[in-house]
Amino acid sequence: MIHQLLAEFMGTALMIVFGVGVHADTVLNDTKYHGSGHLFAITTWAFGISVSLFIFGNVTINPAMALTQVLLGNMTWTVFFPTAIVQVLGGVVGSVIVYIMYADSFKHSYGKIDNVTIRNIFSTAPAVRNLPRNFFVEFFATFVFLTSILAISQYKTPGIVPIGVGLLVWAIVGGPTGFAMNLARDMGPRIAHAILPLQNKADNDWQYGVLVPGIAPFVGAVAAALFAKYYLGI
């Protein structure tokens, strides 16, 4: 179990190094790829998740997927809780690594880039704030995301799951809420933003963080498990 928890921790941290790292690279001043845009960012997210899955193997790197596995009988509750905790911690550590890597660029961006924009390097935010609709968007995106992963995982060709999940992320990332679909992806970096020595930090918006990328993915996980079990026969 210790080995599996370490894999979940490191896999999540690496995913965040890729994902939060590419946001830092495209948003902050004096970076190699400043202003490269959304396509560059989602491509890095997608392939970064594929790499994490190739390295660490049978990991969920997502508390919502871990809950789906519990509901499908593939994981116990006693394993789920430490798994979710280490995934969030991995999100924190991955974000701290990104901050260290881009510390000079952060310094060159203070007072020049909006503090909310800097916060959003770490965590997701809605294009239009409407909490009930934001909740539904995140729920439905997670439902589609997890159901698709479960369907992809039925193909036993070696390497198909990491590649398939990467392509899925490439297709689905974005939308009205930024599509966290993963408590660890949002809460870990959001916690890191709260504790890192950033200047004039924007509010962390815990209300949104807990409700939308925090709770909604778990509701999506329940729907995905029910659909997978009773319709797909998984």
C-alpha angles and dihedrals in degrees: 000000000000090000091051093049090050089051091051091047096048094039092054092044091052092048089054093046088058096040105038087035093059091048090053090048094052099039108037126079122255098023128133095248104029111163095011090137143213099315091055090048098049092045090056091046091051098047091039090059090048090053091049090052092047092052101041100030120196099032132128098205085192128081090212091058089045089055090050089054090051091052091048091051096249097111133033126231090243089060095040098062098052089041092056091045095052090046091056090046088051088054090053094048094045090053092049089052090052090050091052091048093049100032093120092050090049089054091050090051101052110115091006101069122047113260092230088055089052091050089051090059084073106032139026126258134183123257087221117020109231107137099201091048092041088053092051092048092051092044094050095043090052092047091054092041097051094040089053092050091050090051092047090050091061089073108085099198107130112258095010096113098056091043093043093048090048091053090047091053089047089055100041108036114108130033132124096326103028087251107252091173085175131076092208093052092056108024096046094054091039090056089047090053089052095052103035119098095250118154121248093352121204118239111281092229095222091176091065094036095054098040105040112027089020108050105013095066090057090054088050089050092056091050091048092051092050093047092046093049102041102031107024093034094228 
